Amino acid sequence: MSEELTASKRVEKREQYTRWINRSVGVGVAGFFVGTAAWMVTDAAVALFVGLGVYWLGCLGMALGYWTSPVSVRDELQARMEREASQTTFAFVTGVTILGLPADVVLSSTGVYTAPAAARGVIWGYLLLLFVFGVAHWATKRQYA
Amino acid sequence: MDNEIATYREREGLSQGALATEVGVSRQTINAVERDRYDPSLELAFKLAAYFECRIEDIFHPDVTLE
């Protein structure tokens, strides 16, 4: 929290940086679509690369907006809503992994059923995601120790 | 948490958006607090009390009992 900014200045800065972030994302996504459309018309691969470059620049602009903002871009209710949505997502991912991973191992090992590669990729990808969460949780916990 | 934010705000002749700007949050946050959908952070509660020049207990009525 920046104590130097007045409350109204904080709101102004939050809106200013949110606009920057939204515009960056918008320009990046639009650039990617325009590049793809140009490639479909001209068949020039360079159009795809230019579109990808614009998209990455948009992502960079978004990240810069988050990093350089002097105030939290989300206000406390928005942060709370994101946290609740994250908890729901985490519960879903955990449930799929707990139920699906052992089932995948048993069924594929015994030859009873082999799930499609995409489904197996999702389940094992979720396991990786839980591992990332574990590391992030450990790092966060250290900040409060 | 039951609260008197709307009463205090209307007494000052403020819109939700104007109050939100005064305490540095979004209009949606003030709306959610007034409708008892969201309990504000301690920081926001203190800011609201400071803005209305009253104590936190005057505007928030938590249902807290110690066992």
Backbone of each chain as ProteinMPNN parsed JSONL, in Angstrom:
{"seq_chain_A": "MSEELTASKRVEKREQYTRWINRSVGVGVAGFFVGTAAWMVTDAAVALFVGLGVYWLGCLGMALGYWTSPVSVRDELQARMEREASQTTFAFVTGVTILGLPADVVLSSTGVYTAPAAARGVIWGYLLLLFVFGVAHWATKRQYA", "coords_chain_A": {"N_chain_A": [[0.843, -1.184, 0.0], [0.579, 2.164, -0.894], [1.354, 4.917, 0.941], [1.68, 7.517, 0.228], [-0.107, 8.355, -1.658], [-3.256, 9.941, -2.067], [-6.644, 8.9, -1.283], [-8.41, 9.353, -3.445], [-6.563, 9.705, -5.452], [-5.471, 7.199, -5.553], [-7.59, 5.714, -6.591], [-7.753, 6.947, -9.069], [-5.233, 6.3, -10.172], [-5.471, 3.522, -10.191], [-7.515, 3.157, -12.057], [-6.281, 4.301, -14.273], [-4.039, 2.61, -14.73], [-5.368, 0.208, -15.098], [-6.733, 0.745, -17.45], [-4.529, 0.935, -19.178], [-3.545, -1.698, -19.04], [-5.732, -3.157, -20.066], [-5.885, -2.078, -22.639], [-3.405, -2.852, -23.668], [-3.66, -5.642, -23.691], [-5.813, -5.819, -25.446], [-4.775, -4.679, -27.839], [-2.698, -6.492, -28.319], [-4.072, -8.987, -28.695], [-5.732, -8.298, -30.835], [-3.768, -7.695, -32.72], [-2.671, -10.212, -33.111], [-4.824, -11.59, -34.297], [-5.183, -10.035, -36.598], [-2.72, -10.438, -37.851], [-2.916, -13.202, -38.329], [-5.112, -13.229, -40.055], [-4.031, -11.76, -42.178], [-2.042, -13.5, -42.964], [-3.597, -15.631, -43.888], [-4.67, -14.473, -46.129], [-2.463, -13.567, -47.637], [-0.616, -15.598, -47.498], [1.869, -15.288, -46.458], [4.364, -16.074, -44.291], [5.598, -14.301, -42.623], [3.697, -12.511, -41.771], [2.314, -13.915, -39.804], [4.313, -14.142, -37.864], [4.73, -11.455, -37.268], [2.227, -10.849, -36.202], [2.316, -12.511, -33.948], [4.438, -11.314, -32.624], [3.343, -8.796, -32.008], [1.338, -9.627, -30.306], [2.844, -10.708, -28.177], [4.103, -8.352, -27.364], [1.894, -7.003, -26.428], [1.299, -8.641, -24.239], [3.572, -8.13, -22.73], [3.19, -5.418, -22.232], [0.943, -5.597, -20.611], [2.005, -6.98, -18.398], [3.907, -5.08, -17.575], [2.185, -3.047, -16.804], [0.992, -4.203, -14.515], [3.281, -4.537, -12.922], [4.396, -1.971, -12.619], [2.449, -0.375, -11.553], [1.563, 1.942, -9.059], [-0.318, 1.378, -7.2], [-2.418, -1.316, -5.992], [-3.772, -3.051, -8.676], [-6.214, -4.282, -8.63], [-9.066, -3.702, -6.65], [-10.06, -4.242, -3.191], [-12.416, -5.841, -3.1], [-12.516, -6.961, -5.655], [-10.152, -8.444, -5.546], [-10.873, -10.245, -3.581], [-12.947, -11.633, -4.875], [-11.51, -12.826, -6.936], [-9.894, -14.499, -5.418], [-11.762, -16.269, -4.321], [-12.756, -17.443, -6.673], [-10.421, -18.669, -7.513], [-10.073, -20.53, -5.494], [-12.232, -22.228, -5.975], [-11.535, -23.191, -8.493], [-9.156, -24.472, -7.821], [-10.124, -26.489, -6.151], [-11.548, -27.984, -8.02], [-9.495, -28.831, -9.777], [-7.919, -30.292, -7.998], [-9.719, -32.309, -7.257], [-10.184, -33.658, -9.723], [-7.608, -34.586, -10.184], [-7.048, -36.213, -7.931], [-9.001, -38.204, -8.148], [-8.779, -38.996, -10.823], [-6.068, -39.57, -11.527], [-5.002, -41.962, -10.14], [-6.858, -43.751, -11.202], [-6.307, -43.604, -13.931], [-3.708, -44.668, -13.971], [-4.134, -47.304, -13.015], [-6.066, -48.354, -14.809], [-4.84, -48.063, -17.337], [-2.484, -49.505, -16.931], [-3.393, -52.102, -16.511], [-4.555, -52.564, -18.866], [-7.221, -52.402, -19.253], [-8.585, -50.066, -19.939], [-7.587, -47.404, -21.922], [-7.249, -44.085, -21.613], [-8.015, -41.298, -23.805], [-5.278, -39.498, -25.282], [-5.388, -36.728, -24.879], [-7.035, -36.466, -22.615], [-5.496, -37.8, -20.7], [-3.305, -36.158, -20.739], [-4.394, -33.836, -19.645], [-4.972, -34.687, -17.01], [-2.405, -35.391, -16.002], [-1.189, -32.976, -16.405], [-2.603, -31.41, -14.611], [-1.63, -32.515, -12.268], [0.97, -31.571, -12.346], [0.382, -28.884, -12.115], [-0.602, -28.825, -9.499], [1.733, -29.391, -8.185], [3.214, -27.09, -8.76], [1.597, -25.304, -7.364], [2.09, -26.204, -4.771], [4.799, -25.505, -4.425], [4.59, -22.712, -4.732], [2.946, -22.162, -2.57], [4.584, -22.914, -0.445], [6.633, -21.023, -0.732], [5.186, -18.672, -0.276], [4.336, -19.112, 2.321], [6.706, -18.9, 3.708], [7.08, -16.17, 3.73], [5.441, -15.319, 5.728], [6.401, -16.466, 7.962]], "CA_chain_A": [[0.0, 0.0, 0.0], [1.344, 3.396, -0.946], [0.757, 5.896, 1.843], [1.86, 8.852, -0.314], [-1.23, 8.697, -2.514], [-4.556, 10.12, -1.423], [-7.607, 7.875, -1.696], [-8.908, 9.616, -4.797], [-5.442, 9.485, -6.368], [-5.34, 5.747, -5.696], [-8.626, 5.291, -7.537], [-7.356, 7.463, -10.393], [-4.106, 5.482, -10.652], [-5.977, 2.171, -10.474], [-8.242, 3.221, -13.335], [-5.307, 4.605, -15.32], [-3.247, 1.421, -15.044], [-6.283, -0.81, -15.627], [-6.928, 1.082, -18.87], [-3.297, 0.565, -19.886], [-3.491, -3.162, -19.115], [-6.777, -3.609, -20.987], [-5.509, -1.693, -23.998], [-2.285, -3.702, -24.07], [-4.205, -6.958, -24.033], [-6.646, -5.65, -26.642], [-3.906, -4.488, -29.012], [-1.987, -7.761, -28.544], [-4.984, -9.991, -29.26], [-6.138, -7.817, -32.162], [-2.606, -7.855, -33.597], [-2.536, -11.634, -33.456], [-5.885, -11.923, -35.262], [-4.898, -9.345, -37.872], [-1.595, -11.163, -38.449], [-3.426, -14.48, -38.834], [-5.949, -12.923, -41.221], [-3.132, -11.363, -43.261], [-1.372, -14.733, -43.423], [-4.575, -16.403, -44.668], [-4.877, -13.793, -47.419], [-1.225, -13.426, -48.425], [0.183, -16.808, -47.337], [3.226, -14.9, -46.068], [4.578, -16.481, -42.9], [6.052, -13.155, -41.829], [2.502, -11.896, -41.163], [2.047, -14.659, -38.573], [5.333, -13.78, -36.881], [4.456, -10.072, -36.835], [1.065, -10.95, -35.308], [2.79, -13.094, -32.685], [5.247, -10.28, -31.969], [2.435, -7.784, -31.438], [0.675, -10.29, -29.174], [3.796, -10.753, -27.054], [4.267, -6.975, -26.877], [0.696, -6.74, -25.621], [1.488, -9.344, -22.96], [4.605, -7.388, -22.002], [2.54, -4.196, -21.759], [0.084, -5.981, -19.49], [2.883, -7.271, -17.25], [4.475, -3.801, -17.115], [1.112, -2.354, -16.096], [0.867, -4.783, -13.176], [4.505, -4.348, -12.136], [4.75, -0.573, -12.345], [1.355, 0.356, -10.931], [1.877, 2.308, -7.678], [-1.367, 0.837, -6.32], [-2.926, -2.608, -6.442], [-4.677, -2.827, -9.81], [-7.539, -4.744, -8.202], [-9.417, -3.236, -5.309], [-10.136, -5.396, -2.291], [-13.518, -6.745, -3.449], [-12.089, -7.71, -6.839], [-9.161, -9.413, -5.087], [-11.616, -11.278, -2.859], [-13.657, -12.455, -5.866], [-10.497, -13.651, -7.617], [-9.459, -15.532, -4.487], [-12.82, -17.279, -4.235], [-12.775, -18.184, -7.938], [-9.223, -19.503, -7.512], [-10.319, -21.659, -4.587], [-13.128, -23.155, -6.663], [-10.735, -23.82, -9.547], [-8.212, -25.368, -7.166], [-10.883, -27.665, -5.696], [-11.85, -28.782, -9.215], [-8.242, -29.44, -10.251], [-7.539, -31.305, -7.012], [-10.664, -33.428, -7.359], [-9.897, -34.408, -10.953], [-6.312, -35.258, -10.039], [-7.145, -37.274, -6.909], [-9.821, -39.309, -8.656], [-8.404, -39.431, -12.16], [-4.699, -40.067, -11.708], [-4.889, -43.392, -9.823], [-7.674, -44.511, -12.152], [-5.567, -43.673, -15.198], [-2.578, -45.592, -13.795], [-4.638, -48.681, -12.887], [-6.749, -48.801, -16.033], [-3.909, -48.196, -18.466], [-1.516, -50.557, -16.62], [-4.038, -53.405, -16.665], [-5.032, -52.701, -20.243], [-8.686, -52.377, -19.29], [-9.001, -48.888, -20.714], [-6.589, -46.348, -22.068], [-7.932, -42.813, -21.905], [-7.415, -40.531, -24.903], [-4.059, -38.776, -24.894], [-5.738, -35.388, -24.394], [-7.542, -36.592, -21.245], [-4.361, -38.15, -19.839], [-2.49, -34.94, -20.656], [-5.052, -32.931, -18.689], [-4.815, -35.199, -15.645], [-1.007, -35.255, -15.581], [-0.932, -31.532, -16.363], [-3.159, -30.939, -13.337], [-0.68, -32.917, -11.22], [2.068, -30.596, -12.421], [-0.158, -27.631, -11.583], [-0.643, -28.951, -8.04], [3.12, -29.289, -7.738], [3.529, -25.646, -8.818], [0.888, -24.693, -6.234], [2.809, -26.567, -3.548], [6.011, -24.666, -4.354], [4.153, -21.328, -4.51], [2.432, -22.1, -1.195], [5.755, -22.971, 0.434], [7.313, -19.727, -0.825], [4.328, -17.676, 0.367], [4.336, -19.393, 3.764], [7.973, -18.379, 4.236], [6.956, -14.722, 3.923], [4.674, -15.059, 6.952], [7.034, -17.177, 9.082]], "C_chain_A": [[0.882, 1.239, 0.0], [0.65, 4.448, -0.096], [0.815, 7.303, 1.268], [0.64, 9.303, -1.1], [-2.496, 8.905, -1.7], [-5.506, 9.062, -1.968], [-8.072, 8.105, -3.127], [-7.81, 9.411, -5.839], [-5.246, 7.989, -6.598], [-6.352, 5.22, -6.694], [-8.242, 5.7, -8.954], [-6.239, 6.605, -10.994], [-4.58, 4.084, -11.012], [-6.686, 2.152, -11.819], [-7.273, 3.437, -14.496], [-4.529, 3.344, -15.722], [-4.129, 0.271, -15.561], [-6.554, -0.555, -17.104], [-5.72, 0.66, -19.694], [-3.24, -0.953, -20.092], [-4.514, -3.671, -20.135], [-6.428, -3.278, -22.433], [-4.365, -2.561, -24.503], [-2.781, -5.068, -24.507], [-5.01, -6.866, -25.332], [-5.811, -5.515, -27.906], [-3.179, -5.796, -29.344], [-2.862, -8.8, -29.223], [-5.414, -9.578, -30.672], [-4.999, -7.991, -33.159], [-2.435, -9.294, -34.042], [-3.582, -12.036, -34.503], [-5.629, -11.281, -36.624], [-3.758, -10.058, -38.598], [-2.044, -12.474, -39.058], [-4.27, -14.268, -40.094], [-5.082, -12.553, -42.419], [-2.414, -12.572, -43.842], [-2.321, -15.568, -44.299], [-4.775, -15.794, -46.06], [-3.618, -13.85, -48.278], [-0.376, -14.688, -48.448], [1.641, -16.494, -46.977], [3.414, -15.191, -44.577], [4.976, -15.302, -42.022], [4.876, -12.463, -41.139], [2.163, -12.576, -39.836], [3.035, -14.253, -37.475], [5.128, -12.361, -36.359], [3.273, -10.069, -35.855], [1.466, -11.485, -33.942], [3.608, -12.071, -31.894], [4.385, -9.228, -31.299], [1.729, -8.357, -30.203], [1.594, -10.327, -27.955], [4.055, -9.36, -26.489], [3.079, -6.572, -26.001], [0.799, -7.393, -24.257], [2.506, -8.609, -22.092], [4.019, -6.104, -21.42], [1.657, -4.473, -20.56], [0.928, -6.212, -18.232], [3.486, -5.98, -16.693], [3.433, -3.0, -16.333], [0.975, -2.861, -14.668], [2.08, -4.446, -12.316], [4.726, -2.906, -11.728], [3.641, 0.214, -11.665], [1.696, 0.684, -9.473], [0.822, 1.831, -6.678], [-1.753, -0.543, -6.831], [-3.951, -2.365, -7.552], [-6.095, -3.275, -9.469], [-7.855, -4.134, -6.84], [-9.803, -4.449, -4.476], [-11.29, -6.342, -2.599], [-13.152, -7.588, -4.675], [-11.078, -8.791, -6.452], [-9.848, -10.575, -4.366], [-12.335, -12.21, -3.829], [-12.684, -13.371, -6.609], [-10.043, -14.796, -6.716], [-10.499, -16.643, -4.392], [-12.891, -18.114, -5.508], [-11.569, -19.128, -8.017], [-9.421, -20.728, -6.627], [-11.221, -22.7, -5.246], [-12.361, -23.913, -7.745], [-9.778, -24.847, -8.938], [-8.918, -26.641, -6.699], [-11.199, -28.578, -6.876], [-10.609, -29.552, -9.683], [-7.812, -30.562, -9.299], [-8.427, -32.533, -7.123], [-10.383, -34.291, -8.579], [-8.604, -35.204, -10.807], [-6.41, -36.43, -9.071], [-7.916, -38.474, -7.451], [-9.255, -39.887, -9.958], [-7.04, -40.071, -12.279], [-4.556, -41.553, -11.344], [-5.689, -44.247, -10.804], [-6.95, -44.673, -13.478], [-4.44, -44.696, -15.099], [-3.073, -47.038, -13.796], [-5.225, -49.176, -14.207], [-5.781, -48.984, -17.195], [-2.888, -49.303, -18.221], [-2.105, -51.945, -16.84], [-4.571, -53.61, -18.078], [-6.541, -52.683, -20.365], [-9.179, -51.223, -20.162], [-7.849, -47.888, -20.759], [-7.304, -45.078, -22.503], [-7.26, -42.119, -23.088], [-6.228, -39.694, -24.399], [-4.377, -37.403, -24.319], [-6.194, -35.447, -22.934], [-6.397, -36.915, -20.285], [-3.451, -36.926, -19.666], [-3.067, -33.954, -19.659], [-4.779, -33.385, -17.262], [-3.375, -35.016, -15.157], [-0.589, -33.789, -15.552], [-1.447, -30.933, -15.062], [-2.224, -31.315, -12.179], [0.494, -31.937, -11.176], [1.627, -29.262, -11.816], [-0.205, -27.662, -10.058], [0.764, -28.86, -7.453], [3.554, -27.813, -7.708], [2.861, -24.918, -7.649], [1.635, -24.974, -4.929], [4.051, -25.697, -3.357], [5.634, -23.214, -4.039], [3.661, -21.152, -3.068], [3.573, -22.088, -0.19], [6.456, -21.608, 0.456], [6.512, -18.636, -0.116], [4.362, -17.837, 1.886], [5.591, -18.835, 4.427], [7.886, -16.88, 4.521], [6.251, -14.383, 5.237], [5.309, -15.709, 8.175], [7.836, -16.209, 9.937]], "O_chain_A": [[1.816, 1.349, 0.794], [-0.489, 4.829, -0.366], [0.105, 8.194, 1.734], [0.376, 10.501, -1.202], [-2.78, 8.155, -0.767], [-5.223, 8.411, -2.974], [-8.123, 7.171, -3.927], [-8.083, 8.997, -6.965], [-4.898, 7.563, -7.699], [-6.029, 4.387, -7.541], [-8.378, 4.93, -9.904], [-6.289, 6.231, -12.165], [-4.148, 3.517, -12.016], [-6.484, 1.243, -12.624], [-7.42, 2.84, -15.563], [-4.38, 3.051, -16.909], [-3.679, -0.541, -16.369], [-6.604, -1.483, -17.911], [-5.866, 0.096, -20.778], [-2.927, -1.428, -21.184], [-4.194, -4.518, -20.97], [-6.643, -4.085, -23.337], [-4.369, -2.964, -25.666], [-2.383, -5.587, -25.55], [-4.899, -7.728, -26.204], [-6.097, -6.151, -28.92], [-3.059, -6.163, -30.513], [-2.455, -9.421, -30.204], [-5.454, -10.403, -31.585], [-5.224, -8.386, -34.303], [-2.1, -9.568, -35.195], [-3.269, -12.731, -35.47], [-5.831, -11.904, -37.666], [-3.817, -10.258, -39.812], [-1.623, -12.833, -40.158], [-4.163, -15.018, -41.064], [-5.356, -12.974, -43.542], [-2.202, -12.663, -45.051], [-1.91, -16.136, -45.312], [-5.016, -16.506, -47.035], [-3.676, -14.138, -49.474], [0.487, -14.841, -49.312], [2.53, -17.324, -47.166], [2.722, -14.634, -43.724], [4.721, -15.304, -40.818], [5.031, -11.896, -40.058], [1.777, -11.918, -38.87], [2.656, -14.048, -36.322], [5.32, -12.088, -35.174], [3.302, -9.392, -34.827], [1.019, -10.984, -32.91], [3.493, -11.969, -30.673], [4.653, -8.815, -30.17], [1.548, -7.671, -29.197], [1.175, -10.014, -26.841], [4.208, -9.198, -25.278], [3.234, -5.899, -24.982], [0.44, -6.797, -23.242], [2.33, -8.48, -20.881], [4.3, -5.74, -20.278], [1.618, -3.693, -19.609], [0.613, -5.711, -17.153], [3.566, -5.806, -15.477], [3.752, -2.358, -15.332], [0.858, -2.076, -13.727], [1.944, -4.113, -11.139], [5.189, -2.636, -10.62], [3.859, 1.349, -11.242], [2.083, -0.212, -8.723], [1.037, 1.873, -5.467], [-1.451, -0.897, -7.971], [-4.879, -1.573, -7.389], [-7.066, -2.705, -9.967], [-6.983, -4.065, -5.974], [-9.866, -5.563, -4.995], [-11.157, -7.546, -2.38], [-13.444, -8.783, -4.723], [-11.133, -9.912, -6.958], [-9.459, -11.734, -4.519], [-12.339, -13.427, -3.64], [-12.988, -14.533, -6.878], [-9.833, -15.918, -7.179], [-10.151, -17.824, -4.384], [-13.062, -19.331, -5.452], [-11.679, -20.244, -8.524], [-8.988, -21.828, -6.97], [-11.005, -23.903, -5.097], [-12.518, -25.125, -7.895], [-9.611, -25.946, -9.466], [-8.378, -27.739, -6.832], [-11.129, -29.801, -6.754], [-10.666, -30.753, -9.947], [-7.397, -31.636, -9.734], [-7.943, -33.664, -7.088], [-10.347, -35.518, -8.48], [-8.515, -36.35, -11.249], [-5.912, -37.518, -9.359], [-7.525, -39.622, -7.235], [-9.252, -41.1, -10.166], [-6.863, -41.015, -13.049], [-4.042, -42.33, -12.149], [-5.256, -45.333, -11.189], [-6.973, -45.746, -14.08], [-4.233, -45.493, -16.013], [-2.515, -47.893, -14.483], [-4.917, -50.278, -14.662], [-5.889, -49.949, -17.951], [-2.462, -49.973, -19.162], [-1.414, -52.856, -17.295], [-4.99, -54.711, -18.436], [-7.086, -52.918, -21.443], [-10.064, -51.386, -21.001], [-7.229, -47.583, -19.74], [-7.877, -44.998, -23.59], [-6.073, -42.327, -23.342], [-6.196, -39.252, -23.251], [-3.719, -36.955, -23.38], [-5.809, -34.611, -22.117], [-6.334, -36.367, -19.185], [-2.902, -36.692, -18.589], [-2.329, -33.31, -18.914], [-4.403, -32.583, -16.407], [-3.147, -34.547, -14.042], [0.271, -33.405, -14.76], [-0.811, -30.055, -14.478], [-2.045, -30.544, -11.237], [0.946, -31.533, -10.105], [2.386, -28.601, -11.107], [0.107, -26.671, -9.398], [0.961, -28.321, -6.364], [4.18, -27.358, -6.751], [3.458, -24.042, -7.024], [1.789, -24.088, -4.088], [4.316, -25.213, -2.256], [6.26, -22.565, -3.201], [3.922, -20.132, -2.43], [3.54, -21.347, 0.793], [6.824, -21.105, 1.517], [7.082, -17.78, 0.561], [4.41, -16.861, 2.634], [5.547, -18.358, 5.561], [8.537, -16.379, 5.438], [6.439, -13.299, 5.791], [4.828, -15.535, 9.295], [8.442, -16.617, 10.928]]}, "seq_chain_B": "MDNEIATYREREGLSQGALATEVGVSRQTINAVERDRYDPSLELAFKLAAYFECRIEDIFHPDVTLE", "coords_chain_B": {"N_chain_B": [[-21.818, -8.469, 7.466], [-23.747, -6.478, 9.484], [-24.423, -3.054, 8.823], [-24.117, 0.579, 8.854], [-23.512, 2.086, 6.684], [-24.849, 3.021, 4.362], [-26.742, 4.743, 5.482], [-25.14, 6.705, 6.738], [-23.792, 7.617, 4.483], [-25.848, 8.636, 2.845], [-26.707, 10.633, 4.485], [-24.657, 12.426, 4.247], [-25.071, 13.162, 1.701], [-23.907, 11.805, -0.426], [-23.027, 9.918, -3.358], [-22.697, 6.369, -4.068], [-20.47, 6.015, -5.673], [-19.036, 8.395, -5.26], [-18.379, 8.202, -2.539], [-16.841, 5.91, -2.68], [-14.635, 6.823, -4.146], [-13.608, 8.612, -2.306], [-12.606, 6.947, -0.338], [-10.942, 5.291, -1.684], [-11.654, 2.923, -3.098], [-13.565, 0.709, -5.308], [-16.818, 1.531, -6.752], [-18.424, -0.685, -6.736], [-17.469, -2.093, -4.572], [-18.264, -0.549, -2.344], [-21.012, -0.747, -2.715], [-21.381, -3.523, -2.353], [-20.622, -3.771, 0.317], [-22.548, -2.189, 1.596], [-24.824, -3.655, 1.005], [-24.449, -5.825, 2.553], [-23.058, -7.917, 1.501], [-20.404, -8.24, 1.479], [-17.72, -8.232, 3.706], [-15.793, -5.573, 4.722], [-12.215, -4.898, 4.515], [-10.025, -4.445, 7.361], [-8.588, -2.115, 7.039], [-10.165, -0.649, 5.191], [-12.487, -0.382, 6.697], [-11.576, 1.246, 8.788], [-10.941, 3.506, 7.299], [-13.464, 4.297, 6.375], [-14.712, 4.876, 8.793], [-13.081, 6.968, 9.62], [-13.598, 8.798, 7.61], [-16.306, 9.402, 8.008], [-16.046, 10.441, 10.456], [-16.417, 9.024, 12.888], [-16.705, 6.246, 15.219], [-15.588, 2.904, 14.491], [-17.35, 1.045, 15.515], [-19.691, 2.427, 15.429], [-20.613, 2.361, 12.852], [-20.404, -0.238, 11.972], [-21.8, -3.369, 12.804], [-20.917, -6.038, 14.09], [-21.732, -9.484, 14.539], [-20.604, -10.762, 17.023], [-19.609, -13.067, 19.448], [-18.0, -13.96, 22.429], [-16.87, -17.067, 23.516]], "CA_chain_B": [[-21.874, -7.729, 8.714], [-24.727, -5.389, 9.461], [-23.712, -1.775, 8.9], [-24.888, 1.804, 8.658], [-22.806, 2.866, 5.657], [-25.805, 3.725, 3.486], [-27.341, 5.837, 6.254], [-24.137, 7.767, 6.871], [-23.497, 8.157, 3.148], [-26.978, 9.461, 2.393], [-26.735, 11.826, 5.338], [-23.652, 13.335, 3.679], [-25.474, 13.479, 0.331], [-22.913, 11.237, -1.341], [-23.36, 8.713, -4.117], [-21.766, 5.276, -3.75], [-19.233, 6.263, -6.408], [-18.29, 9.482, -4.612], [-17.8, 7.661, -1.304], [-15.783, 4.968, -3.091], [-13.456, 7.617, -4.509], [-13.069, 9.221, -1.079], [-11.876, 5.958, 0.478], [-9.978, 4.588, -2.538], [-12.073, 1.606, -3.61], [-14.513, 0.823, -6.413], [-18.216, 1.709, -6.365], [-18.963, -2.023, -6.482], [-17.092, -2.499, -3.214], [-19.165, 0.144, -1.415], [-22.33, -1.353, -2.906], [-21.385, -4.857, -1.733], [-20.565, -3.589, 1.773], [-23.859, -1.691, 2.032], [-25.829, -4.72, 0.881], [-24.046, -6.901, 3.456], [-22.552, -9.043, 0.707], [-18.948, -8.293, 1.622], [-17.166, -7.594, 4.903], [-14.602, -4.844, 4.275], [-10.963, -5.114, 5.243], [-9.863, -3.561, 8.521], [-8.131, -0.823, 6.508], [-11.304, 0.076, 4.622], [-13.393, -0.042, 7.802], [-10.994, 2.409, 9.467], [-11.066, 4.664, 6.41], [-14.866, 4.72, 6.382], [-14.963, 5.513, 10.086], [-12.367, 8.258, 9.619], [-14.286, 9.717, 6.699], [-17.555, 9.847, 8.647], [-15.66, 10.983, 11.76], [-17.081, 8.27, 13.956], [-15.977, 5.03, 15.556], [-15.956, 1.758, 13.641], [-18.532, 0.39, 16.104], [-20.901, 3.195, 15.112], [-21.122, 2.04, 11.502], [-20.441, -1.698, 11.759], [-22.371, -4.096, 13.946], [-20.61, -7.46, 13.92], [-22.403, -10.415, 15.443], [-19.481, -11.495, 17.6], [-19.749, -13.427, 20.859], [-16.873, -14.732, 22.931], [-17.326, -18.242, 24.272]], "C_chain_B": [[-22.833, -6.551, 8.558], [-23.995, -4.042, 9.6], [-24.629, -0.6, 8.549], [-24.286, 2.686, 7.553], [-23.78, 3.681, 4.81], [-26.412, 4.922, 4.196], [-26.381, 7.015, 6.36], [-23.873, 8.428, 5.522], [-24.614, 9.084, 2.673], [-27.096, 10.74, 3.219], [-25.758, 12.876, 4.815], [-24.003, 13.748, 2.251], [-24.517, 12.956, -0.722], [-23.498, 10.073, -2.138], [-22.369, 7.618, -3.693], [-20.415, 5.517, -4.427], [-18.377, 7.327, -5.749], [-17.633, 8.989, -3.323], [-16.642, 6.722, -1.636], [-14.497, 5.723, -3.418], [-12.798, 8.198, -3.261], [-12.238, 8.233, -0.265], [-10.994, 5.041, -0.374], [-10.345, 3.187, -2.97], [-13.062, 1.823, -4.754], [-15.939, 1.025, -5.886], [-18.841, 0.362, -6.009], [-18.648, -2.495, -5.063], [-18.015, -1.85, -2.188], [-20.565, -0.464, -1.499], [-22.416, -2.705, -2.202], [-21.354, -4.756, -0.212], [-21.944, -3.155, 2.277], [-24.923, -2.787, 2.001], [-25.491, -5.952, 1.727], [-23.59, -8.145, 2.696], [-21.055, -9.244, 0.925], [-18.531, -7.567, 2.894], [-15.873, -6.888, 4.515], [-13.364, -5.224, 5.079], [-10.923, -4.147, 6.425], [-9.463, -2.159, 8.058], [-9.3, 0.002, 5.973], [-12.286, 0.488, 5.717], [-12.89, 1.193, 8.547], [-11.146, 3.668, 8.614], [-12.494, 5.201, 6.408], [-15.199, 5.445, 7.686], [-14.29, 6.887, 10.14], [-13.098, 9.258, 8.735], [-15.551, 10.27, 7.367], [-17.317, 10.414, 10.057], [-16.453, 10.34, 12.89], [-16.232, 7.037, 14.274], [-16.445, 3.899, 14.645], [-17.239, 1.109, 14.166], [-19.824, 1.142, 15.793], [-21.485, 2.801, 13.746], [-21.164, 0.545, 11.21], [-20.943, -2.383, 13.026], [-22.124, -5.594, 13.768], [-21.33, -8.313, 14.96], [-21.337, -11.322, 16.054], [-19.766, -11.792, 19.062], [-18.549, -14.26, 21.273], [-17.407, -15.878, 23.77], [-16.814, -18.159, 25.702]], "O_chain_B": [[-22.73, -5.751, 7.628], [-23.064, -3.914, 10.395], [-25.734, -0.764, 8.033], [-24.535, 3.891, 7.509], [-23.571, 4.87, 4.57], [-26.582, 5.987, 3.602], [-26.749, 8.163, 6.109], [-23.747, 9.649, 5.433], [-24.356, 10.176, 2.166], [-27.525, 11.783, 2.724], [-26.009, 14.076, 4.929], [-23.321, 14.583, 1.657], [-24.332, 13.571, -1.773], [-24.355, 9.338, -1.648], [-21.353, 7.891, -3.055], [-19.36, 5.262, -3.846], [-17.155, 7.199, -5.678], [-16.478, 9.312, -3.044], [-15.605, 6.73, -0.972], [-13.407, 5.314, -3.019], [-11.572, 8.266, -3.174], [-11.287, 8.621, 0.413], [-10.368, 4.12, 0.151], [-9.47, 2.35, -3.187], [-13.362, 2.958, -5.125], [-16.231, 0.729, -4.728], [-19.674, 0.27, -5.107], [-19.44, -3.196, -4.434], [-18.494, -2.516, -1.27], [-21.222, -0.671, -0.479], [-23.407, -2.998, -1.534], [-21.985, -5.558, 0.476], [-22.446, -3.69, 3.266], [-25.804, -2.84, 2.858], [-26.155, -6.984, 1.633], [-23.718, -9.27, 3.179], [-20.508, -10.296, 0.595], [-18.936, -6.429, 3.132], [-14.945, -7.533, 4.028], [-13.454, -5.79, 6.168], [-11.675, -3.174, 6.484], [-9.925, -1.154, 8.599], [-9.416, 1.194, 6.259], [-12.85, 1.581, 5.669], [-13.672, 2.077, 8.896], [-11.439, 4.749, 9.124], [-12.709, 6.413, 6.438], [-15.869, 6.477, 7.69], [-14.867, 7.848, 10.647], [-13.202, 10.435, 9.078], [-15.825, 11.468, 7.293], [-18.254, 10.81, 10.751], [-17.065, 11.013, 13.719], [-15.181, 6.818, 13.673], [-17.55, 3.933, 14.103], [-18.097, 0.68, 13.394], [-20.915, 0.579, 15.878], [-22.692, 2.897, 13.522], [-21.875, 0.107, 10.305], [-20.57, -2.032, 14.145], [-23.017, -6.329, 13.346], [-21.509, -7.905, 16.108], [-21.183, -12.48, 15.666], [-20.119, -10.897, 19.83], [-18.132, -15.162, 20.547], [-18.277, -15.694, 24.62], [-17.084, -19.05, 26.507]]}, "name": "protein", "num_of_chains": 2, "seq": "MSEELTASKRVEKREQYTRWINRSVGVGVAGFFVGTAAWMVTDAAVALFVGLGVYWLGCLGMALGYWTSPVSVRDELQARMEREASQTTFAFVTGVTILGLPADVVLSSTGVYTAPAAARGVIWGYLLLLFVFGVAHWATKRQYAMDNEIATYREREGLSQGALATEVGVSRQTINAVERDRYDPSLELAFKLAAYFECRIEDIFHPDVTLE"}
